[in-house]
Amino acid sequence: MPRQGWNWNDPRGRNVRLNQGTWDKHICGPDGHIEMAANFDAISETICDPDRISESGTRYPDREIYERMREFKGYARPRRLIATVVVKWRSPKRGIRPRRRAPIMPVGDIVTGYASGTQHQGATTWQRGEKSE
């Protein structure tokens, strides 16, 4: 049976999802980010153990950028680049409640993922080494 999607928790305990269609059509599709096809693990590593999470900016205030420096396969020789994953957060009203009477946690959907040579310039919302929320 084909897989419908993947779920991970980020360092703040928030659930982040990647659906099969986004992976197949947008990220690895003909007009997508083909470098990611051989680097699926970059998505999960970047969500679960990022170096940095930052604001996307004013154009997309409901999105955050997850980044992690890593080696990418699929080049003539492995290259160290920044794995970048963009997550769109759903309203907390439509999030998940992990325990009874616990606050509703937002749920994020991965919009895209790609390799980058430069760090995103948005304001940092979480950095490796900081305590989680």
C-alpha positions in Angstrom: 0.0 0.0 0.0 1.5 3.4 -0.9 2.5 5.7 1.9 0.2 8.7 2.5 2.6 10.9 4.4 5.1 11.3 7.2 4.9 12.9 10.7 7.7 14.2 12.9 8.0 16.3 16.1 10.2 19.3 16.1 12.4 20.2 19.1 9.4 22.3 20.6 7.1 19.2 20.5 5.1 20.5 17.5 3.8 18.0 15.0 5.0 18.5 11.4 3.6 16.6 8.4 4.8 15.9 4.9 2.2 14.5 2.6 3.0 12.2 -0.3 1.8 14.6 -2.9 4.0 17.5 -1.7 7.0 15.2 -1.8 6.3 13.6 -5.2 4.9 16.6 -7.1 6.4 19.8 -5.5 9.7 18.8 -3.9 10.9 16.0 -6.3 8.7 16.8 -9.3 10.1 18.0 -12.6 9.8 21.7 -11.6 10.8 21.0 -8.0 14.0 20.6 -6.1 15.5 17.5 -7.7 18.5 17.6 -5.3 16.2 16.4 -2.6 15.2 13.1 -4.3 18.4 11.4 -3.0 18.2 13.2 0.3 14.8 12.4 1.9 16.5 12.0 5.2 17.4 15.7 5.1 13.7 16.5 5.6 13.3 14.4 8.8 16.7 15.5 10.2 16.0 19.1 9.6 12.6 19.0 11.3 13.6 16.8 14.3 17.1 18.3 14.9 17.4 21.7 13.2 20.3 24.1 13.7 17.9 27.0 13.5 14.2 27.8 13.0 13.3 31.3 11.7 10.4 33.4 10.7 9.5 33.3 7.0 8.8 37.0 6.8 5.9 39.3 6.2 4.7 37.7 3.0 4.0 34.4 4.7 3.6 35.1 8.5 2.2 31.7 9.1 5.4 29.9 7.9 8.7 29.1 9.5 12.0 28.1 8.0 13.9 25.1 9.4 17.6 24.8 8.6 20.3 22.3 9.1 23.8 22.1 7.7 24.5 18.6 6.2 26.2 16.7 3.4 24.0 16.2 0.3 24.3 13.1 -1.9 23.6 13.1 -5.6 26.4 15.4 -6.7 29.7 14.3 -8.2 31.1 14.4 -4.7 29.1 15.1 -1.5 28.5 18.8 -0.8 27.9 20.5 2.5 24.8 22.7 2.1 21.9 23.9 4.3 18.9 21.7 4.2 15.9 24.1 4.2 12.4 23.1 5.0 9.4 25.5 4.9 6.5 24.7 7.3 3.1 26.3 7.2 1.4 26.3 10.6 -2.3 25.7 10.9 -4.3 27.8 13.4 -4.0 26.4 17.0 -7.9 26.1 16.9 -7.4 23.3 14.4 -4.3 21.8 16.0 -4.0 18.6 18.1 -4.5 18.2 21.9 -1.8 15.7 23.1 -3.4 15.3 26.6 -6.7 16.2 28.2 -6.6 19.8 29.4 -3.3 20.3 27.7 -3.0 23.4 25.4 -3.8 22.8 21.8 -0.6 22.3 19.8 -0.4 23.8 16.3 0.2 21.4 13.4 2.6 22.2 10.6 2.5 21.1 7.0 5.7 21.1 4.9 5.3 23.3 1.9 8.8 22.7 0.4 12.3 21.5 1.0 15.5 22.4 -0.8 19.3 22.7 -0.5 20.7 26.2 -0.1 24.2 27.7 0.1 23.0 30.6 2.3 21.2 30.9 5.6 17.7 32.4 5.6 17.7 36.0 6.9 14.4 35.9 8.9 14.3 36.5 12.7 15.4 33.4 14.7 12.5 31.8 16.7 14.6 28.7 17.9 18.3 27.9 17.9 20.1 24.7 18.7 21.3 24.9 22.3 18.2 26.9 23.5 15.6 25.4 25.8 12.4 24.3 24.1 9.1 26.2 24.7 
